[in-house]
Amino acid sequence: MKNRIKTLSFLGMMLLAALGLFISCTKDVDSKPQFIFKAAPNKDAAAKVNGTVITFSELTEGVENDLYEAEMKVHEIKMNRLKALVLKKFMEADPAYKGDNDKFLNDQIAKSIKVTDKQIMGFAKERNIPKENLNAQLKDRIKKFLENESKQGAIDNWISQKTKKSPVEVYLIKPTRPVKEVMAGDAPFIGGADAKVTIVEFSDFQCPFCARGATLMTDLKKKYGNKIKVAFKNFPLPFHNHAKKAAEASLCAHEQKSASFWKLHDKMFADQAGLDRNGLIAKAVSVGLNKEKFTKCLDSGKFAKSIDSDIQEGQKIGVKSTPTFFVNGKMVNGAQPMEVFAELIDEELAK
């Protein structure tokens, strides 16, 4: 009888546990939004709630660049796969191919690759790797990296030669960058006032990546001259304690002389640790600004509202981090390689 009671008690506990699990699962199900996936009534509809349609334009507003970057990642995966297939097809069609991809790659395409100690040391110097850290293991890793990089370059050159005679037709559609209406307005600028291409830069003087972005803009100006116009707008980030005052300082400099803006701009990016009040005044004096006028302007907060206006504009058009650039309205997020900007600029100049 006791065993039976124990068995019943055990069964009872199991039933209660199962019931509890059922209730828990039911609550989980009930607590989730009830979405029904079905065919859209028209091409503009993304969803419908309480009888009101949410359009695709509403759905994508404010996240256009996020979607573009996600679509580009998918496109790059497809393109890398396509390049691998193109390489395979050309290798298999080559008279020297004997059925071994790796052997053909090493013996025919990348046969001349040789990484020297000089190249290894040059790589270490470029990456600021101290000589005392260059042990045999690290050197070997650098050597393998450079070999792979050279091998990829050899593959690209080999495919380039092959495609001159037999071009590859690609039917994949490359995602297009979203375009925003961004006006330079009265922002400080360098380059041609009426240039066909305008780059609007949203930046923060205390942001290290923005210092790289500033160098990049200088290099683009050297390359394109007055074919481009580079306008600077302030977007000081709230966690950079000196950024907003540095932004005000830049406009105080611009007020005295437009050329002085760029001189102070360069000084501040070159010394981002010295952006407190005294540092800003010292830099202003060093670029030839009137100390009394500059100090009065800086302390008055005269351009604080102008900075806030730049921030609000940036937020409205999707700026979330610095630096962010707009090449004729096409967003480029971050200090991307010069080739990224050159491609966009060349496209715009060709129109």
GIZIHU-V148619 format. One record per pair of residues at least 6 apart in sequence whose C-alpha atoms are under 8 Angstrom apart, sorted by sequence separation. I is the first residue (numbers start at 0). J is the second residue. D is the distance in Angstrom with one decimal. If there is no record, write none. Layout:
i->{I;I}
j->{J;J}
d->{D;D}
This chain:
i->{39;46;47;90;97;104;123;203;204;236;253;267;273;283;284;313;324;325;39;45;46;59;91;96;123;202;220;235;236;252;253;267;283;323;324;44;45;46;95;235;252;323;324;44;45;220;323;324;331;44;45;90;250;280;283;322;323;43;44;235;249;252;321;322;323;43;267;320;321;322;43;45;87;90;216;233;280;320;183;249;280;326;249;267;183;266;182;326;181;326;119;122;263;263;327;119;245;119;263;262;119;259;114;259;198;200;202;245;259;190;196;197;198;199;200;201;202;203;205;245;114;194;195;196;197;198;199;200;201;202;203;204;248;252;114;194;195;196;197;198;199;200;201;202;203;242;244;113;191;192;194;197;199;201;202;203;206;241;255;112;190;191;194;205;241;245;190;191;193;190;191;192;205;252;112;190;191;205;112;190;204;189;190;203;188;189;109;188;189;204;252;188;204;251;187;188;203;109;186;187;108;109;186;187;248;251;108;186;251;183;108;248;247;251;213;250;244;247;247;213;247;247;210;209;210;247;204;243;246;207;204;205;243;204;207;206;187;205;204;205;89;205;187;86;89;234;187;233;234;235;233;234;232;233;234;234;74;74;71;71;70;67;67;67;67;212;64;201;209;64;208;209;63;208;206;201;203;219;202;203;215;201;202;201;202;212;200;201;212;215;219;200;201;211;200;199;200;208;209;198;199;208;198;199;197;198;197;198;196;197;198;196;181;179;181;179;181;181;180;196;178;179;178;179;178;179;196;177;178;195;196;176;177;195;176;64;61;61;62;61;64}
j->{45;52;53;96;103;110;129;209;210;242;259;273;279;289;290;319;330;331;46;52;53;66;98;103;130;209;227;242;243;259;260;274;290;330;331;52;53;54;103;243;260;331;332;53;54;229;332;333;340;54;55;100;260;290;293;332;333;54;55;246;260;263;332;333;334;55;279;332;333;334;56;58;100;103;229;246;293;333;197;263;294;340;264;282;199;282;199;343;199;344;138;141;282;283;347;141;267;142;286;286;145;286;142;287;227;229;231;274;288;220;226;227;228;229;230;231;232;233;235;275;145;225;226;227;228;229;230;231;232;233;234;235;279;283;146;226;227;228;229;230;231;232;233;234;235;274;276;146;224;225;227;230;232;234;235;236;239;274;288;146;224;225;228;239;275;279;225;226;228;226;227;228;241;288;149;227;228;242;150;228;242;228;229;242;228;229;150;229;230;245;293;230;246;293;230;231;246;153;230;231;153;154;231;232;293;296;154;232;297;230;157;297;297;302;265;302;297;300;301;268;302;303;268;268;269;306;264;303;306;268;267;268;306;268;271;271;253;271;271;272;158;274;257;158;161;306;260;306;309;310;309;310;309;310;313;321;173;174;173;174;174;174;175;176;177;322;176;313;321;177;321;322;177;322;321;318;321;337;321;322;334;321;322;322;323;333;322;323;334;337;341;323;324;334;324;324;325;333;334;324;325;334;325;326;325;326;326;327;326;327;328;327;316;316;325;325;327;328;328;344;327;328;328;329;329;330;347;329;330;347;348;329;330;348;330;317;315;316;317;317;330}
d->{7.1;5.8;5.7;6.2;7.6;7.9;7.6;6.3;7.4;6.9;6.1;7.6;7.2;7.8;5.8;8.0;5.7;6.1;7.7;7.3;5.1;8.0;7.4;6.2;8.0;6.0;7.1;5.2;7.8;5.7;4.6;6.9;7.1;7.1;5.1;6.2;5.6;7.0;7.7;5.3;5.0;6.0;6.3;6.1;5.2;8.0;4.7;7.5;8.0;4.6;5.3;7.5;6.9;7.0;7.4;6.8;5.5;5.5;6.1;7.0;5.6;7.2;7.7;5.1;7.8;5.8;7.8;7.7;6.4;6.5;7.9;7.3;7.7;7.6;7.4;6.1;7.4;7.8;7.8;6.6;6.7;7.8;6.6;7.6;6.3;6.7;7.7;7.1;7.4;7.2;6.9;7.8;6.7;6.4;7.7;6.4;7.8;6.4;6.5;6.3;8.0;6.7;6.4;7.7;7.3;7.2;7.4;6.4;7.4;6.8;6.7;5.8;6.1;6.0;6.1;6.4;6.4;6.2;7.8;8.0;6.9;6.4;6.4;4.9;4.7;4.7;4.8;5.0;4.8;5.4;5.5;7.2;7.0;7.3;6.4;5.2;6.5;6.3;5.9;6.1;6.0;5.8;5.6;5.2;4.6;7.7;7.9;7.3;7.6;7.9;5.1;7.4;7.1;5.5;6.9;6.7;7.8;5.9;7.2;7.1;6.3;4.2;5.7;6.4;6.1;7.0;4.6;6.2;7.7;7.2;5.9;6.4;7.0;7.0;6.8;5.7;5.2;5.3;7.1;4.4;5.7;5.8;6.3;6.2;6.6;5.4;5.7;5.3;6.7;6.5;7.0;4.1;6.9;6.1;5.7;6.2;7.5;5.8;5.9;5.7;6.4;7.3;6.0;7.7;7.8;6.0;6.4;6.3;6.7;5.9;6.7;5.9;6.6;7.6;8.0;6.9;7.5;7.2;7.8;7.9;5.6;6.3;5.3;7.9;7.4;7.1;7.9;8.0;7.1;8.0;6.5;7.4;7.6;6.0;7.8;7.9;7.2;5.6;7.0;8.0;7.8;7.8;7.0;6.8;7.5;7.3;7.3;6.1;6.5;7.6;5.9;5.2;6.2;6.9;7.3;7.4;6.7;7.5;7.6;6.3;6.4;6.7;7.2;6.3;7.2;6.6;7.3;7.2;6.4;6.4;7.3;5.1;6.2;6.8;7.3;7.8;6.5;7.6;5.4;7.1;7.4;6.6;4.8;5.7;6.8;7.5;7.0;5.3;4.9;6.8;7.9;6.0;6.3;6.4;4.5;5.6;6.6;7.5;7.2;6.5;5.1;6.6;5.4;6.7;7.9;4.5;5.9;6.2;6.9;5.4;7.9;5.9;7.9;6.6;7.4;8.0;7.7;5.6;5.7;6.7;7.8;4.7;4.9;6.4;4.7;7.7;6.6;6.0;7.0;7.6;6.9;6.0;6.9;6.6;7.0;7.7;7.9;7.2;7.3;5.8;7.3}
